[in-house]
Amino acid sequence: QVQLQESGPGLVKPSGTLSLTCAVSGGSLSSSSWWSWVRQPPGKRLEWIGEIYHDGGTNYNPSLKSRVTISVDKSKNQFSLKLSFVTAADTAVYYCARNLPPIFGVVFDAFDIWGQGTMVTVSS
Amino acid sequence: ETVLTQSPGTLSLSPGERATLSCRASQSVSSRYLAWYQQKPGQAPRLLIYAASTRATGIPDRFSGSGSGTDFTLTISRLDPEDFAVYYCQQYGSSRTFGGGTKVEIK
């Protein structure tokens, strides 16, 4: 059973860069799935940040695209998020998630496996 | 960007009752790209329904999804005590967005 685990600093200074890693266990990151980052500010709705495929292909939320970089390390079976020039508005629980793989070749859109989430606070 | 509006914001019901949750999109969404999640305090979201009406693996059949175009519904036929939680819809179009959530609380 695939499991995801986020890791990274829980506190980032304003104007700094938020860096998180998601370790994939129980399966290969090189499967036919995309892998995403999703965040949830306190008391607010979930927000999709972006996604990556094992070949390095990426898609980002247009509202965050200028500040986001998602990368993959197949040798470590993990993928990472960098969010630059952070402000208090970036304070949130950050989740990594697996996009539902195609079923009999049909692509749907949902996140079927989630990490437990990690709280990141932007504060000086 | 497609905005998802969920209603009601809070639903107060008793165990055993039927819950009907609505998700309305600001523009048409492909049914293949509409999903529902359950989230309990301090936990990650859990996928319940994808493709608008297909239950995810291990999800009880008291959960059902329906709808098309701009109007989608999640129905819980008989509320179990473990079903009291917040529910979110999510869509994929040019980007991905989530609804604001419906909290199902014990009356």
Interface residues (C-beta under 8 A of the other chain):
Chain A: R45 L46 E47 W48 N61 P62 S63 Y95 A97 L100 V106 V107 F108 D109 A110 F111 D112 W114 G115 Q116 G117
Chain B: E1 R32 Y33 A35 Y37 Q43 A44 P45 R46 L47 Y50 A51 T54 A56 T57 Y88 Q90 Q91 Y92 S95 R96 T97 F98 G99 G100 G101
